[in-house]
Amino acid sequence: MAFLSEPAKSKLYVSSSSTASPKSRHVQIIEDHPFNHRLELLFPTLLSSQQEAKFLKETFYYKADIPLSYFIERSFIQDYLQRGRVVAQSLGEGIDVSNVIALDGYGTLILNLTKDTYEQLGLPGKPAKFGPDRQRFVVQINLLEKSMIPGKKGFERIKWCFNNTLSDPFPFLISYVDSVTQETQKITFPPTFNAKKFTVELKFEKLNNIIFPDMKAIKTASNEDQWRSDIVEVYNWFGMASLRAQSDQFRNSNIPWAVLSVWGFKDSPISWNRHEHGHFTSGENNYSFLLWPDDEYVLYQALGSYDSYS
């Protein structure tokens, strides 16, 4: 049995910019992180009913038992992948011990497989970057390649493998966003997929007796070391607020702000920009934006030790 010489460490990356800057990464950070299960917005003041109404647009997803052969059907590629973004992730025992399949929103099917499954599958892949050496493998298939049509050698090989060696359905969470309307749209599944539609739950909650951080001090700090110290303390406060805990270390806020926090699936096979992700001790791949009305923001990216993005 092998023991780690020191505990694997999670990482927190902090950067700042403005949404008005042409070099800002805020859109990329959101769009390149497809597998998320929770989103929270925190405001220092109560929203009006008119403001709350802006968040009431219906968003939904499906849970369905889907064989991998469905993802290479021409009707699925033409009706969904070529017309918008499909995000899907399989459910199971976890990426450290079982197979995880995902569709990344850009047409790439990602298979993070155990050694036994990979050897049975018969498609080329690469050893996973995390876990015991050569005990997991990753296969990536671009479903939007021009060669992904019936009759082509590569397509027929994939089709045969999905119909013969990895043919059992996987339980998936899946959603489809139309590229024109930017809204979730219906997916038509065969009855055998046992598909169930779930509406994303939206809840407004008032937090009483909360002591806010001094955001003005962060905005006006001139000492970089002090700024970094303060900004990490504020991030810790985000976590306590999400847990509905409290801290008495901060004064009341005196400038307007908002926080957008997003939690990624711990067993996602990728984090940002298709960088490989694992779980091990934590599986973190979360991010938060601290936003001000003048378009400036601070970005926090929290990652576990098993993540190649970092």
N, C-alpha and C positions, 0 to 999 in steps of 0.2 A: 504494500500500500504506500502511495506517495503522499507526502505532506507538503503543503505550501510553506516556504520559508518565512513568509509574512502574509497577513491577510490581504486578499485582493481588494483594491480600493475603487470606490465609485468616484466619479469626476463631475465637477460643476464648472461649466464654461460660461463666462460673462462677457458680453460685448455691448456697445452702445452705438446708436446711430439715429437717423431721422427717416421717417417714411417718405419724406420729400427728397431725400438724397438719391441720385441715380445709382449709387453704390450700395444702397440698403438691401439687405437680404431677407426682409420680413416675408415677402411673398414666397420666395424659394424655401424658407424654413417651413412654412405651412404646407405648401404643395408637395414637398419632397419627403414628408413624414406621414404616410398614408394610414397606418394602422393604430387607431386611437379609440379608446373606449369611454373617455370622460372629458368634458370641457366645463370650465367654470369661469365666470366673469364676476369680478369683485369691484364694486363701486363704493366710495366713501359716503355717498348720500343715497337716499331712496329714489327709485325711479318713479316717474309719473305713469299713469295708466297708458298714456299715449306712447311713452318710451318703451314700456313693457310690450306693447302690441307689436313693435317692430321685430320682436324675437319669436312671434307666434306662428311663423311659417312652418307647415308640417314637414318633418324630415323622418324618413323611415328606412328600415333595412329588413333583410330576411334571414331566417335561419333555415337551412335546407340541407338535405343529404345529397351531395352532388358527386357523381363519378368524374374523374379527370377528363374522360373522353368528351364530356359536354363542352368543356372550354375550347376545344379545337373544332367544334361544329361550325360550318360556314354561317349558319343563321345566327349563332351567338356572336361570332366575330363581326359580322356585318351589321347586325341590329344593335349591338351594344358597344363593343370595343371600338368600332370605327366612328361611333356617334357620340361618344362621351367617355367617362371614366368609370371603370368597374373596379371596386376594391373588395377583396375577399380574403378571409383567413380561416383556416381550419381550426377546429377545436379538438383538444385531446389532453393527454397527460402532461404535456410540456415539452419544450424544445430540447431539453437535456436528455430526455428518455424516449421520445416517440417521434413519429414523422409529423412535420408541419408543412402545409402547403399554403401558398398565398398568391394572389393576383394584385399587382402593385398600383393599379390605376393608370398605368401607361402601357398596358398590354404585355407585360412580362410575367410569366408564370414561374414562381420560385418554389422549388422542392428542396427542403432541408430534411435529409433522410438518414435513418440509421444505416449502418454498414450492410446489414442483411437485406434491407429493402432495396438499397442502391444496387447491390450485386444482382438481385432478382430483376430489377427494372430493365437494365440493358441499355440505358442512355448515358452519353458521356457527361461527366461532371468533374468537380474539383473537391479535394478534401476540405472539410469545414475548418475554419480558422480557430474554433473554440472546442474545448472538450478533449478527451483522450485522443491521441494521435491516430488518424485514419479510422476513427470509429463512426464518424458522420461525414456525409458528402452533400454537396449542393449542386443541383441542376437548375439552370435557368433557360427558359424557352421564350423567345420573343414571338408572341402569337400574331403580331402585325407584320412580320417579315413577308415579303412577296412570295417567298418559297413555301409559305404555309398554306398550300392549296392541295386538294386531292390529286393524286397522281405523281406528285413530286416525291423523290426518294426519302428526303428527310421527314416530310409530313407523314408518309406511309409508315415509316419506322416508329415515329411517335404514336401514331394511331394504333399500331399493333401492340406496342408496350402498354398503352392505356387500356386496351381491350383485353389483354391477356395476362400481363404480369402485375399491374397495379390497377385492377379493375373495380375493386370494391369502392363504394361511395364513401366520402368523408363528410362529417358534419361541418358545415361552413356558416359563417356570418358573411353576408354579401350585400352590397348596395351598388346602385348605378346612378350616376349624376350626368344628366344631359349637358353636352357642351354648349348648347345655345341658351337654354333657360337657366343653367347652373342650379337646377333643382333635382332632387331625387325623383326618379321615375320608376314605373312598374317594370318588373321583370316577369316574363311568362315562363313558368317552369312546368315540366311534365308532372303529372299527378304522383308518380313514383318517388319524386324528390321530397315529398312531405314538407313542402315549403310553408313557413308561417311568417306573416308580416308583423313587424314590431315598430311602433311609433317611438321615436326618441323622446324620452321623458324630459319635460322642461319644468323646472321648479324655481319659483322666486322665494327667497328666504331673507327675512330681516334678522340681522345679527345685532343683539343688544349689548350695550356696555363694552364695546370694542374700543381699545386704545390703539390709534393708528400710528404708524411710523411718521417721522418728520421728513416728508418728501422734499421739502424746500432745502434742507441741509444737503441732501444728495444732489439736487440740481445745481447748487451753488458751490459745492466743495471744490477747493483749489488744490488740495493735497491728494495725490493719486493713491497713496497707501491708505489714507483715511477713507477715501471714496470706496475703495475695494472692501475695506472692513465694514463700512456702513451698508454697502450694497448686498453683502452676504448676510448680514443681520436682517435686512429687509426680506431676503429670500426665505430665511428661517421663519420669519413672521408669516409669510404666505402659507407655509406649511401648517402653522398653528391655526391660522384662520380657516383653512380648509378642514382641519380636524375639529373646528369650533372650540379650540383651546384659547388660552389668553396669555398675554405677557404684560408685565408692568414696566418694561424697559423703554417704552416709547411715549412721546408726547402726541397730542392731537395733531392731525394733518392740517396744514394751512394753505395748501394749493390743491387744485383738482387733479385727479389721476384716475387710472383704472388698471386692473390686472387681468390679463387673459392667461389662464393656465390650461394645459392640455396634457393628459396622461396617455402614454402609448401602452399597447399590450406588452406585458413583460415577456411573453413567449413569441413575439414577432420575429420572423427570420431576418428582417432588415430594420434599420432605423432610418437615418437620412440618406437620400440619394443612393439607395440600394446597398449601403454599407452593411455588411453582415453583422447580425446581432445574436447574442445568446443570453442565457439566464444566469446560471451559476448561483450566486448568493442573492442577487437582487433583481436583475433584468430591467433596471431603470432605463427608460428612454422618453423623458418628459421635457416639456419646455414651458416657459412663462414669458410673457411680455409685460413689462411695467411701462405704461403709456401715459403721456402728458398731452394736453390740448395743443401744444405748439409743434406736434408731430415728432418730437423726440421720444426715444424709448430705450429701455435696457432689456436685453435678451438674456435669459438664463436657459442653458441646456444641461440637463442632468442625465448622466449616462452611467450604467453599470460597468464593471470591469471587462465584461465580455461584449465589447462593441468596437468594430473596426473603424467607425466614423472618427473616433478619437485616437 
